[in-house]
């Protein structure tokens, strides 16, 4: 894995909108891998996606920025990010 310099962080991301059935989870895993971070997306019963992601702050920040856009078929409405220890 390519690790970018900087402090490691762990975040929980909740993405709302049209994010299930549009390859959001699969694409999120691919993007995370490319950024060198660990991300575990899961579908929630309410139609949102929850992602736990950890790695260097700069890479996680890039991942969160991607989450706000998502894959082409997604329609992201809201992204909430909470840093956890």
C-alpha positions in Angstrom: 0.0 0.0 0.0 1.2 3.5 -0.8 1.0 5.5 2.4 1.1 9.3 2.2 3.0 11.2 4.9 1.1 12.5 7.9 -0.9 11.5 10.9 -3.2 8.6 10.6 -6.9 9.2 11.3 -10.0 7.0 11.6 -13.3 8.4 10.4 -16.9 7.2 10.1 -18.7 8.6 7.0 -22.4 8.5 6.4 -23.5 9.2 2.8 -27.2 9.8 2.0 -28.9 10.2 -1.4 -29.1 7.7 -4.2 -26.1 5.6 -3.1 -27.3 2.0 -3.1 -27.6 0.0 -6.3 -25.2 2.4 -8.1 -21.8 0.7 -7.3 -21.1 3.2 -4.6 -19.6 0.6 -2.2 -17.5 -1.1 -4.8 -16.2 2.1 -6.2 -15.5 3.4 -2.7 -13.3 0.3 -2.0 -11.4 0.8 -5.3 -10.8 4.5 -4.6 -9.7 3.8 -1.1 -7.3 1.2 -2.3 -5.8 3.6 -4.9 -5.4 6.2 -2.1 -3.7 3.6 0.2 -6.3 3.7 2.9 -8.5 1.1 4.5 -12.3 1.7 3.9 -15.2 -0.6 4.8 -18.5 0.6 3.3 -21.8 -1.0 4.2 -25.4 -0.4 3.1 -27.7 0.6 5.8 -31.4 -0.2 6.0 -32.4 3.4 5.5 -30.8 3.6 2.1 -27.6 5.3 3.1 -24.0 4.0 3.1 -21.8 4.0 6.2 -18.0 3.9 5.7 -15.3 3.4 8.2 -12.0 4.7 6.8 -8.5 5.0 8.2 -5.1 6.0 7.0 -3.0 9.2 6.5 -5.1 12.4 7.0 -4.3 13.7 3.5 -5.5 10.5 1.9 -8.6 10.3 4.0 -9.4 13.9 3.2 -9.2 13.0 -0.5 -11.4 10.0 0.0 -14.0 12.1 1.8 -13.9 14.6 -1.1 -14.6 11.7 -3.4 -17.5 10.5 -1.2 -19.2 13.9 -1.8 -19.3 13.0 -5.5 -19.4 9.2 -5.6 -19.5 7.2 -8.8 -21.3 8.5 -11.9 -24.7 6.9 -11.2 -24.9 8.1 -7.6 -26.8 11.2 -6.5 -25.1 12.2 -3.2 -27.3 14.5 -1.1 -25.5 14.6 2.3 -22.1 13.5 3.6 -21.5 13.5 7.4 -18.0 12.8 8.7 -17.1 12.0 12.3 -13.5 11.5 13.4 -13.1 8.7 16.0 -10.2 7.6 18.1 
